[in-house]
Amino acid sequence: MDEPDTEPPLVVVPGADSSSRQLCFAWGPAEVLVCETLFGRAGGSRSRCLSRSPCPFRFWGKGRAGAAARALTDSVAGTEDGAPTSSRVFVVRRDQDIYIQTLRKLFNESHGIFMGLQRSEEELAGKSRKAQLVQVSKNYRSVIRACMEDMHQAAVSTRDPALQAQYSTQVSILSAMELIWNLCEILFVEAATAGPLLLRLLDWVRLHVCDVDSMVREVLSSESPSKHKLFWNVVDIFVLQGRMDEARHLLSKEASANPTSVNMYKILDDLMKKMPVPSLSNTQTLTELELKWQHWHEECQRYLQDGTFASNPHMESICKILLGDEDAILEKKELMTTWYHFLVTRLLYSHPTVKPMELRFYAQSSMDLFLGGESSPEPLDLILMAAFEFEMHQVIKECSIVLSNWWFVAHLTDLLDHCKLLQSHNLYFGSNMREFLLLEYASGLFSHHSLWQLGVDYFDHCPEYGRVYLELHIERIPLSTEQKALKVLRICEQRQMHEQVRSICKIMAMKALRNNRLGSALSWSIRAKDAAFATLISDRFLKDYCERGCFSDLDLIDNLGPSMLLSDRLTFLGKYREFHRLYGEKRFPEAARLLLTLMTAHIAPCSFWMTLLTDALPLLEQKEVIFSAEQTYELMRCLEDLTAGNSDKQKFQDDDIETTKVEMLRLALARNLARVIIKEGTVEGS
Amino acid sequence: MFVARSIAADHRDLIHDVSFDFHGRRMATCSSDQSVKVWDKSENGDWHCTASWKTHSGSVWRVTWAHPEFGQVLASCSFDRTAAVWEEIVGESNDKLRGQSHWVKRTTLVDSRTSVTDVKFAPKHMGLMLATCSADGVVRIYEAPDVMNLSQWSLQHEISCKLSCSCISWNPSSSRAHSPMIAVGSDDNSPNILAKVQIYEYNENTRKYAKAEALMTVTDPVHDIAFAPNLGRSFHILAVATKDVRIFTLKPLRKELTSSGGLTKFEIHIVAQFDNHNSQVWRVSWNITGTVLASSGDDGCVRLWK
């Protein structure tokens, strides 16, 4: 498993090409950019002319994924005379199934089943647990079949031949997946024992070998089936699939049409009726069944050797089949169409009590006999063979190579892991098989704009690397809208991924700031708990206010609440806005107190004091005295501090305006002081 | 298995570098025609060129994006001996309608006396920092202390590598257990057996970068180098593009208790060597989880390794 596999196929990227060019490329979250270049160039000289030769570039891959692509790039450089050149960049993407609309349902619904399985009660032991797991398996399979149905409908209803071809391919792939899954369910999940095993395999064959269904329908629906030229084919099919009742029913029609063969028919019918088959209920033990079967087998043998059916070759061949005669069965190759059908028929008629571990021998020989050296096994055949041999890891490995996405192997392996069937086969890159496949599958989901949310859950259930993979992937999700960003954030917050939360908020804050949406930027930086950034944005707000005389995004600032404390500047912004509100509501004493506090408690930055003092002016000019004596002294002191420190440092743009302001303030303060001294000195009532 | 679309880049000369931004929705290309183009991916998956401007007075060798936490920022380096930092300015509304944006130069880094061959931003936890390397064998590390003022960059470190440098790679590991680390590759062609890959590590005590290791087994010119993202491993993985693809692991050996601020010593192993390109390998690059490496070579192939 650790050695590199066979060379993956080269894939050609359509586009022009050129000989001996080098490629430079860049990885993206979902795509790879490739463009042609020439490395090792000395300088910026004009490039020379290149010919376009038809040798393609190769974008070649190796490894577990079996991924490979051939990228062709085209860069025809210009000549010295400056003729225009065309340079091209190729965007190469895995042709991922996540982009196929109809498979969306498969991913969504299987996600539900997966989550249910992870959460299911582990305490259930033994039979009930097994039954539960079998049910999960059946659920997966019904999802596959539903998807197949949809895909089939889509194929039938589309007019575009390319799409139709694509859908049809998908249908056959899904059908193969279901075939494999079903077999795995029988052999591994349910672990059917000898007896029921055969019945399950018969069901399996009947369900999946459908090439003959149309023939069957045709004969059954004709007026006189026994006269139909394919009549005997259909009878044979029924016999090969162990559908005795249906076979007998058809034969009875033949018998009534042909009175001469009534005797033969009666005997054959009787044999078929009496054939011992395993039953699902425990009414007989295997030994009993074997005995009965032996007797029956011998009876059939006698009738054959007596020449009972000699005059009717069809019936004779049926009798031979009943006896498990390989050659007779093989003669009906076209009716069985696959070697695994042949296998099951063989087992039915030669060894119905086959044990699971014995399957491998029968499977190998069946495949050899059936293919007969004319054709070689296809990947699907190898996978099924590996299953019959109970080589679970082999099954998973082969499926991984053949299938284009990880969906199948990830979910199947997870199920098998829950059945406690996979030994912890520690892969040398640290995690086990189940986790590896789930990580691959989930990573693939992340390049999709909405399926990534399913991926989150899968990562959650990968104990070793799930979290770190999630951290890496979730950072890269493009935050195209606020809603998406909030969604991503919620997921990170639920999982205490603090660094990711901070990073995403910072990115959003930056984006908002660049677009001058200060309110949005502020709320994002609060969420990011980024004090430095909050300070910066608060400064911007204040600057805006100074320039325009009003605040933007009042709602936000008014409702800052405790997050105001994130940064001093932000606190100031919030309080300053509160001051304005109090003033607007004419709650002057409170406003005055707040204003003073802003300066004395050093919440306000020095650069803003002038503005604050100017804001104090209207309060000082009110009819009613608002500032107390003590407060007025404080204000005066602030003003002196401000002007003293500023005399040589600050160069006012307009000296006149500033000095006028200062004078006005001094005057207003003095007047206020006068009034307040009188007021405070006056005894009430006098 | 793979589908490819082509975009007519309309550069008038060879394209030397392409780079995706952090989210994969924007890309930048740079060319010998001295310009950089920025492309945006629309909702339906098409790429549009939203900016194209002359950046240098010589071939532009590399272009790279800063982490989006710092805004939309690009750095480019060129044969004209300079590296430059660019920021996107949100344009006028009619520009937006036309789908155009403007990039302005924030700073030019002119300390190099020879062609600047690579420029890379440091991992974001180190702040807004970048490293350049030049053909004169000097690696320079610059920092912008005020993230909001991209025109102020100061040269923090100058590392003399003694060999002409072709590529650099920052170790993306953000664990506090690892000091900042940078790998430098050299494409020096003169026949000597000097190690062409050097690893420099920041020493907290001396506050300088010092050479921690030199990969003695790499004696052929190195064209590209890349640290793999660290998924919580205790060791580092470095890919080197030289006459073949090589992957090294660097395992920090436990520092002696006495020299707690000293340089880490590393145990170096080569874990893979692939010569499938059968020719010089020019670029190597890791995917975001560090589980797949891509390489491109003179045989015109890009290969993916797992």
Boltz contact constraints between the chains, C-beta under 6 A:
constraints:
  - contact:
      token1: [A, 11]
      token2: [B, 1]
      max_distance: 6.0
  - contact:
      token1: [A, 11]
      token2: [B, 2]
      max_distance: 6.0
  - contact:
      token1: [A, 13]
      token2: [B, 4]
      max_distance: 6.0
  - contact:
      token1: [A, 15]
      token2: [B, 6]
      max_distance: 6.0
  - contact:
      token1: [A, 21]
      token2: [B, 300]
      max_distance: 6.0
  - contact:
      token1: [A, 22]
      token2: [B, 282]
      max_distance: 6.0
  - contact:
      token1: [A, 22]
      token2: [B, 298]
      max_distance: 6.0
  - contact:
      token1: [A, 23]
      token2: [B, 296]
      max_distance: 6.0
  - contact:
      token1: [A, 23]
      token2: [B, 302]
      max_distance: 6.0
  - contact:
      token1: [A, 24]
      token2: [B, 283]
      max_distance: 6.0
  - contact:
      token1: [A, 25]
      token2: [B, 296]
      max_distance: 6.0
  - contact:
      token1: [A, 25]
      token2: [B, 302]
      max_distance: 6.0
  - contact:
      token1: [A, 26]
      token2: [B, 18]
      max_distance: 6.0
  - contact:
      token1: [A, 26]
      token2: [B, 19]
      max_distance: 6.0
  - contact:
      token1: [A, 26]
      token2: [B, 20]
      max_distance: 6.0
  - contact:
      token1: [A, 27]
      token2: [B, 285]
      max_distance: 6.0
  - contact:
      token1: [A, 27]
      token2: [B, 287]
      max_distance: 6.0
  - contact:
      token1: [A, 28]
      token2: [B, 20]
      max_distance: 6.0
  - contact:
      token1: [A, 28]
      token2: [B, 24]
      max_distance: 6.0
  - contact:
      token1: [A, 29]
      token2: [B, 24]
      max_distance: 6.0
  - contact:
      token1: [A, 30]
      token2: [B, 24]
      max_distance: 6.0
  - contact:
      token1: [A, 33]
      token2: [B, 18]
      max_distance: 6.0
  - contact:
      token1: [A, 35]
      token2: [B, 15]
      max_distance: 6.0
  - contact:
      token1: [A, 35]
      token2: [B, 18]
      max_distance: 6.0
  - contact:
      token1: [A, 37]
      token2: [B, 14]
      max_distance: 6.0
  - contact:
      token1: [A, 37]
      token2: [B, 15]
      max_distance: 6.0
  - contact:
      token1: [A, 37]
      token2: [B, 16]
      max_distance: 6.0
  - contact:
      token1: [A, 38]
      token2: [B, 14]
      max_distance: 6.0
  - contact:
      token1: [A, 39]
      token2: [B, 282]
      max_distance: 6.0
  - contact:
      token1: [A, 43]
      token2: [B, 79]
      max_distance: 6.0
  - contact:
      token1: [A, 44]
      token2: [B, 32]
      max_distance: 6.0
  - contact:
      token1: [A, 44]
      token2: [B, 58]
      max_distance: 6.0
  - contact:
      token1: [A, 44]
      token2: [B, 59]
      max_distance: 6.0
  - contact:
      token1: [A, 44]
      token2: [B, 79]
      max_distance: 6.0
  - contact:
      token1: [A, 47]
      token2: [B, 13]
      max_distance: 6.0
  - contact:
      token1: [A, 47]
      token2: [B, 14]
      max_distance: 6.0
  - contact:
      token1: [A, 57]
      token2: [B, 300]
      max_distance: 6.0
  - contact:
      token1: [A, 58]
      token2: [B, 301]
      max_distance: 6.0
  - contact:
      token1: [A, 59]
      token2: [B, 302]
      max_distance: 6.0
  - contact:
      token1: [A, 60]
      token2: [B, 301]
      max_distance: 6.0
  - contact:
      token1: [A, 60]
      token2: [B, 303]
      max_distance: 6.0
  - contact:
      token1: [A, 61]
      token2: [B, 303]
      max_distance: 6.0
  - contact:
      token1: [A, 61]
      token2: [B, 304]
      max_distance: 6.0
  - contact:
      token1: [A, 63]
      token2: [B, 305]
      max_distance: 6.0
  - contact:
      token1: [A, 63]
      token2: [B, 306]
      max_distance: 6.0
  - contact:
      token1: [A, 64]
      token2: [B, 306]
      max_distance: 6.0
  - contact:
      token1: [A, 65]
      token2: [B, 306]
      max_distance: 6.0
  - contact:
      token1: [A, 67]
      token2: [B, 304]
      max_distance: 6.0
  - contact:
      token1: [A, 69]
      token2: [B, 2]
      max_distance: 6.0
  - contact:
      token1: [A, 71]
      token2: [B, 302]
      max_distance: 6.0
  - contact:
      token1: [A, 85]
      token2: [B, 12]
      max_distance: 6.0
  - contact:
      token1: [A, 86]
      token2: [B, 8]
      max_distance: 6.0
  - contact:
      token1: [A, 87]
      token2: [B, 9]
      max_distance: 6.0
  - contact:
      token1: [A, 87]
      token2: [B, 11]
      max_distance: 6.0
  - contact:
      token1: [A, 87]
      token2: [B, 15]
      max_distance: 6.0
  - contact:
      token1: [A, 88]
      token2: [B, 6]
      max_distance: 6.0
  - contact:
      token1: [A, 88]
      token2: [B, 8]
      max_distance: 6.0
  - contact:
      token1: [A, 88]
      token2: [B, 9]
      max_distance: 6.0
  - contact:
      token1: [A, 89]
      token2: [B, 7]
      max_distance: 6.0
  - contact:
      token1: [A, 89]
      token2: [B, 9]
      max_distance: 6.0
  - contact:
      token1: [A, 90]
      token2: [B, 4]
      max_distance: 6.0
  - contact:
      token1: [A, 90]
      token2: [B, 6]
      max_distance: 6.0
  - contact:
      token1: [A, 91]
      token2: [B, 5]
      max_distance: 6.0
  - contact:
      token1: [A, 92]
      token2: [B, 2]
      max_distance: 6.0
  - contact:
      token1: [A, 92]
      token2: [B, 4]
      max_distance: 6.0
  - contact:
      token1: [A, 93]
      token2: [B, 3]
      max_distance: 6.0
  - contact:
      token1: [A, 94]
      token2: [B, 2]
      max_distance: 6.0
  - contact:
      token1: [A, 95]
      token2: [B, 1]
      max_distance: 6.0
  - contact:
      token1: [A, 95]
      token2: [B, 2]
      max_distance: 6.0
  - contact:
      token1: [A, 95]
      token2: [B, 3]
      max_distance: 6.0
  - contact:
      token1: [A, 468]
      token2: [B, 231]
      max_distance: 6.0
  - contact:
      token1: [A, 468]
      token2: [B, 232]
      max_distance: 6.0
  - contact:
      token1: [A, 469]
      token2: [B, 289]
      max_distance: 6.0
  - contact:
      token1: [A, 472]
      token2: [B, 288]
      max_distance: 6.0
  - contact:
      token1: [A, 472]
      token2: [B, 289]
      max_distance: 6.0
  - contact:
      token1: [A, 476]
      token2: [B, 23]
      max_distance: 6.0
  - contact:
      token1: [A, 478]
      token2: [B, 23]
      max_distance: 6.0
  - contact:
      token1: [A, 478]
      token2: [B, 25]
      max_distance: 6.0
  - contact:
      token1: [A, 506]
      token2: [B, 69]
      max_distance: 6.0
  - contact:
      token1: [A, 507]
      token2: [B, 68]
      max_distance: 6.0
  - contact:
      token1: [A, 507]
      token2: [B, 69]
      max_distance: 6.0
  - contact:
      token1: [A, 510]
      token2: [B, 71]
      max_distance: 6.0
  - contact:
      token1: [A, 514]
      token2: [B, 71]
      max_distance: 6.0
  - contact:
      token1: [A, 514]
      token2: [B, 90]
      max_distance: 6.0
  - contact:
      token1: [A, 515]
      token2: [B, 90]
      max_distance: 6.0
